[in-house]
Amino acid sequence: MPRFFVHYWSNPIIEDALDNKEEGTLLDCTAGEGLVDSGVSVGDMVYIVNVYRGELYVIARMQVGEIILGRNAAWKKLRNRAWAADEHLVAARGSGTPLYFSRVVPAEHLPHIRFVDGRQPERLSFLEYGRIDKKSIRGFREIDAGTARLFEELISMPFIPPDDNANESDDMFDEEEDEATLDEHDVDDIRRQYDNAEIVERTADVARSLAIRELEGRGYRYDGPLEDEDGAYDLRFYDGEERIPVIVKGTVDIEPAFFLSDRELTLLEEDPSAVLCVVTGALSRSPRITVLTAEEFFDDFAMRPVLYAVKKVD
């Protein structure tokens, strides 16, 4: 019998799909890290999900027809469909359903969702106002057959995407989102990106080059790489007479997750002109660059201290 899994697509992945006008197209593959370790195999069913404003969305479903390991192998097989990831699950012919990013799971069904990738079946966890805690479903997790049947029922129903101009349906979601946090799993995922020094150096070089090209394309004047000794930023630009210090972060993965030094954080906190350039999938065929002001960074990212300076005192 097949097993059933959910794969959480983060907001940046969905934004890419929407930018590429993929809504309504058939799900043909998904990718990430650690998928094989979960036990997924050919013939298993995978449901793509997301949590937005505390609600659970079922985006699409596919049956695994092939598992491709390694980025070069994925590129040879999938070409432009390949992700910047080491493990690809390719849909069996005819199994992928259309991608719909606004198919919400009704609240009354949420208590019946079960994960079975631990010793005991687990349920979703919730924050204030009944909002789903993203951490309880994030990643790649196995679900039970009952949850899979629920998702199949939703996917099989006729679905008409809502009007893009429709108003928000629930006033409670006008409030700010609950503050996001990072757990040990998140930190470990980020740390793994820094395991290979050669890849880290290549990623940083590519990210800096793309950042320079992007900012010059926006009309800023490049004034060279970092020359000061405090290590607070990587590049210096000018907007007219105003100095623009630029911090550049590159990631191999498609998720914008990275380490930030204390000096870099202080610069973003104290210098309103500072800019953060984040390049995701830096070594892939289609890297993505996001330019953030300090205010946008603090609005969109969660942080957690992971290193302390320690010295014995007399």
PyMOL commands that set and color helices and strands:
alter all, ss='L'
color gray80, all
select helices_A, chain A and resi 11-19+36-38+71-81+107-112+128-130+134-136+145-156+171-174+184-192+197-217+262-270+294-300
alter helices_A, ss='H'
color red, helices_A
select strands_A, chain A and resi 4-8+29-32+45-52+55-69+87-91+140-143+221-225+235-239+242-250+275-280+288-293
alter strands_A, ss='S'
color yellow, strands_A
deselect
rebuild
show_as cartoon
